[in-house]
Amino acid sequence: MNRDKHISSAFDRDLETIQAMVVKMGGMVETAITDAAAALEARDEELAEQVRRRDKAIDALEAQINEDAARLIALRAPTATDLRMVLAVMKIAASLERVGDYAKNMAKRTSVLSQLPQIYGSGMALRRMAQAVSKMLQDALDSYIRRDSELAEDVRQRDLEVDQMYNALFREFLTFMMEDPRNITSCMHLHFIAKNIERMGDHATTIAEQVIYLVTGDIPDDTRPKSSSVQAEADLATGG
């Protein structure tokens, strides 16, 4: 019995160490989102370059989390419930890494956009969208730390708001392109950025769904709320 308690205690300590790295990684990713959006709005190429450089640290942290999680599984032979916790940590880290990549992609386009005609209001609108996603991500991680499935479900529902913001921007960029062909290149880059932010929201939602799975044992099986943005893009592509 004492041996079992010792094993359980060692597992808990190891898992807490990994979870602390996930929280640290989450903070780094939130900063990357905020800085990438600020760099875009201000056309600040130096800040954008900082975002790009810092992405390597995010990638390294994910690799460390995966390595430590694999070692934990091998050494501690966790029970089914504990194994579920370790696998959830790895999936959350993977989602955070992808969000970091999207922030880096935003930063990459900043230097290009700084040489192109400015689209009025686009930087501010994209920053608002990024702020909404950053808050989703923060709440998703808080829900994980607190094992709060209600907060996780709230994050999941808020993905619809991000989709609606994306949809509005998508249509706005189309209008700018139709009004003046000189806006096309700028708007295409801005559209890719908006799509990246929308996908960040999807990953924040995935983290929230992992929390719900951890707490309840079930992945939400109802269709995730989505706006008509995907359909609008499909219609444009097909000429519908």
C-alpha positions as CSV (number, residue, x, y, z in Angstrom):
1,M,0.0,0.0,0.0
2,N,2.8,2.4,0.9
3,R,4.5,1.6,-2.4
4,D,1.3,2.4,-4.3
5,K,1.1,5.7,-2.4
6,H,4.7,6.5,-3.2
7,I,4.1,5.8,-6.9
8,S,1.0,7.9,-6.9
9,S,2.8,10.8,-5.2
10,A,5.7,10.6,-7.6
11,F,3.3,10.6,-10.6
12,D,1.5,13.7,-9.2
13,R,4.8,15.5,-8.8
14,D,5.9,14.7,-12.3
15,L,2.6,15.7,-13.7
16,E,2.6,19.0,-11.8
17,T,6.0,19.8,-13.3
18,I,4.7,19.1,-16.8
19,Q,1.5,21.1,-16.2
20,A,3.7,24.0,-15.0
21,M,5.5,23.9,-18.4
22,V,2.1,23.9,-20.2
23,V,1.0,27.0,-18.3
24,K,4.3,28.7,-19.1
25,M,3.9,27.7,-22.8
26,G,0.4,29.1,-22.7
27,G,1.6,32.5,-21.4
28,M,4.3,32.6,-24.1
29,V,1.7,31.9,-26.8
30,E,-0.7,34.5,-25.5
31,T,2.1,37.1,-25.6
32,A,2.9,36.0,-29.2
33,I,-0.7,36.6,-30.2
34,T,-0.8,40.0,-28.6
35,D,2.5,41.1,-30.0
36,A,1.9,39.8,-33.5
37,A,-1.4,41.7,-33.6
38,A,0.2,44.9,-32.2
39,A,3.1,44.6,-34.7
40,L,0.6,44.3,-37.5
41,E,-1.5,47.3,-36.5
42,A,1.6,49.5,-35.9
43,R,3.5,48.1,-38.9
44,D,6.3,47.4,-36.4
45,E,8.7,45.1,-38.1
46,E,11.1,44.9,-35.2
47,L,8.3,43.6,-32.9
48,A,7.2,41.2,-35.6
49,E,10.7,39.8,-35.8
50,Q,10.8,39.3,-32.0
51,V,7.6,37.2,-32.4
52,R,9.2,35.1,-35.0
53,R,12.4,34.5,-33.0
54,R,10.5,33.6,-29.8
55,D,8.6,30.9,-31.6
56,K,11.6,28.6,-31.3
57,A,11.3,28.7,-27.5
58,I,7.6,27.7,-27.8
59,D,8.6,24.8,-30.0
60,A,11.3,23.7,-27.7
61,L,9.0,23.8,-24.7
62,E,6.5,21.6,-26.5
63,A,9.3,19.1,-27.3
64,Q,10.3,19.1,-23.6
65,I,6.7,18.5,-22.5
66,N,6.3,15.6,-24.9
67,E,9.6,14.1,-23.8
68,D,8.7,14.4,-20.1
69,A,5.2,13.0,-20.7
70,A,6.6,10.0,-22.5
71,R,9.0,9.4,-19.7
72,L,6.2,9.7,-17.2
73,I,4.2,7.1,-19.0
74,A,7.1,4.7,-19.3
75,L,8.3,5.0,-15.6
76,R,5.1,5.4,-13.7
77,A,2.8,3.1,-15.7
78,P,-0.2,5.3,-15.0
79,T,-3.8,4.0,-14.5
80,A,-6.4,4.7,-17.2
81,T,-7.5,7.9,-15.5
82,D,-4.0,9.2,-15.0
83,L,-3.0,8.2,-18.5
84,R,-5.9,10.3,-19.8
85,M,-4.5,13.3,-17.9
86,V,-1.0,12.8,-19.5
87,L,-2.4,12.4,-23.0
88,A,-4.6,15.5,-22.5
89,V,-1.5,17.5,-21.5
90,M,0.3,16.4,-24.7
91,K,-2.7,17.4,-26.9
92,I,-3.0,20.7,-25.2
93,A,0.7,21.4,-25.8
94,A,0.3,20.5,-29.4
95,S,-2.6,22.9,-29.8
96,L,-0.5,25.7,-28.1
97,E,2.3,25.0,-30.5
98,R,0.0,25.4,-33.5
99,V,-1.3,28.7,-32.2
100,G,2.3,29.8,-31.8
101,D,2.9,28.9,-35.4
102,Y,-0.1,31.0,-36.5
103,A,1.2,34.0,-34.5
104,K,4.6,33.6,-36.2
105,N,2.8,33.5,-39.6
106,M,1.1,36.7,-38.7
107,A,4.4,38.3,-37.9
108,K,5.9,37.1,-41.1
109,R,3.3,39.0,-43.2
110,T,3.8,42.2,-41.2
111,S,7.0,43.1,-43.1
112,V,5.3,42.4,-46.4
113,L,2.2,44.5,-45.5
114,S,4.3,47.4,-44.3
115,Q,5.4,47.9,-48.0
116,L,1.8,47.7,-49.3
117,P,-1.1,50.2,-49.3
118,Q,-2.8,50.3,-45.9
119,I,-6.4,49.0,-45.6
120,Y,-8.3,51.4,-43.3
121,G,-9.3,49.9,-40.0
122,S,-8.0,46.4,-40.8
123,G,-5.2,46.4,-38.2
124,M,-7.6,47.5,-35.4
125,A,-10.2,44.9,-36.5
126,L,-7.6,42.1,-36.6
127,R,-6.3,43.1,-33.2
128,R,-9.8,42.9,-31.7
129,M,-10.2,39.5,-33.2
130,A,-6.8,38.4,-31.8
131,Q,-7.8,39.8,-28.3
132,A,-10.9,37.6,-28.4
133,V,-8.9,34.6,-29.2
134,S,-6.2,35.3,-26.6
135,K,-9.0,35.6,-24.0
136,M,-10.4,32.3,-25.2
137,L,-7.0,30.7,-24.9
138,Q,-6.5,32.1,-21.4
139,D,-9.8,30.9,-20.2
140,A,-9.3,27.5,-21.8
141,L,-6.0,27.1,-19.8
142,D,-7.7,28.4,-16.6
143,S,-10.4,25.8,-17.1
144,Y,-7.7,23.1,-17.4
145,I,-5.9,24.2,-14.2
146,R,-9.2,24.4,-12.3
147,R,-10.8,21.4,-14.0
148,D,-13.7,23.7,-14.7
149,S,-15.9,22.1,-17.4
150,E,-18.4,25.0,-17.4
151,L,-15.8,27.5,-18.2
152,A,-14.4,25.2,-20.9
153,E,-17.9,24.9,-22.4
154,D,-18.2,28.7,-22.4
155,V,-14.9,28.9,-24.3
156,R,-16.3,26.4,-26.8
157,Q,-19.4,28.5,-27.4
158,R,-17.4,31.7,-27.9
159,D,-15.7,30.2,-30.9
160,L,-18.8,31.2,-32.8
161,E,-18.1,34.9,-32.0
162,V,-14.6,34.6,-33.5
163,D,-16.0,32.9,-36.6
164,Q,-18.5,35.8,-37.0
165,M,-15.7,38.3,-36.7
166,Y,-13.8,36.4,-39.3
167,N,-16.8,36.3,-41.6
168,A,-17.3,40.1,-41.3
169,L,-13.7,40.7,-42.2
170,F,-13.8,38.3,-45.1
171,R,-16.6,40.2,-46.6
172,E,-15.0,43.6,-45.9
173,F,-11.8,42.5,-47.6
174,L,-13.8,41.4,-50.7
175,T,-15.4,44.8,-50.8
176,F,-12.1,46.6,-50.6
177,M,-10.7,44.4,-53.5
178,M,-13.7,45.0,-55.7
179,E,-13.6,48.8,-55.1
180,D,-9.9,49.1,-56.0
181,P,-7.7,46.4,-57.6
182,R,-4.7,48.0,-56.0
183,N,-6.0,46.7,-52.6
184,I,-6.0,43.1,-53.8
185,T,-2.5,42.1,-52.6
186,S,-2.9,43.8,-49.2
187,C,-6.3,42.2,-48.7
188,M,-5.1,38.8,-49.6
189,H,-2.4,38.9,-46.9
190,L,-4.9,40.4,-44.4
191,H,-7.3,37.6,-45.2
192,F,-4.7,34.9,-44.5
193,I,-4.0,36.6,-41.2
194,A,-7.7,36.7,-40.3
195,K,-7.9,33.0,-41.2
196,N,-4.9,32.2,-39.0
197,I,-6.6,34.0,-36.1
198,E,-9.8,32.1,-36.7
199,R,-7.8,28.8,-36.6
200,M,-6.2,29.9,-33.3
201,G,-9.8,30.1,-32.0
202,D,-10.3,26.5,-33.2
203,H,-7.3,25.3,-31.2
204,A,-8.4,27.2,-28.1
205,T,-11.7,25.3,-28.5
206,T,-9.9,22.0,-28.9
207,I,-8.1,22.7,-25.6
208,A,-11.5,23.4,-23.9
209,E,-12.9,20.1,-25.3
210,Q,-9.9,18.3,-23.8
211,V,-10.8,19.8,-20.4
212,I,-14.4,18.6,-20.8
213,Y,-13.1,15.2,-21.6
214,L,-10.8,15.2,-18.6
215,V,-13.7,16.2,-16.2
216,T,-16.5,14.2,-17.7
217,G,-14.8,11.4,-19.6
218,D,-16.6,12.4,-22.7
219,I,-15.6,14.5,-25.7
220,P,-18.5,16.8,-26.6
221,D,-20.3,15.0,-29.5
222,D,-22.7,17.8,-30.5
223,T,-21.6,19.8,-33.5
224,R,-19.3,22.7,-32.5
225,P,-21.1,26.0,-33.2
226,K,-19.8,27.6,-36.4
227,S,-20.8,30.6,-38.4
228,S,-21.4,30.7,-42.1
229,S,-17.8,31.9,-42.9
230,V,-16.7,28.5,-44.3
231,Q,-19.8,28.4,-46.5
232,A,-19.1,31.9,-47.7
233,E,-15.6,30.9,-48.7
234,A,-17.0,27.8,-50.4
235,D,-19.5,29.9,-52.3
236,L,-16.8,32.3,-53.5
237,A,-14.6,29.4,-54.7
238,T,-17.4,27.8,-56.7
239,G,-18.9,31.1,-57.9
240,G,-22.1,30.4,-55.9
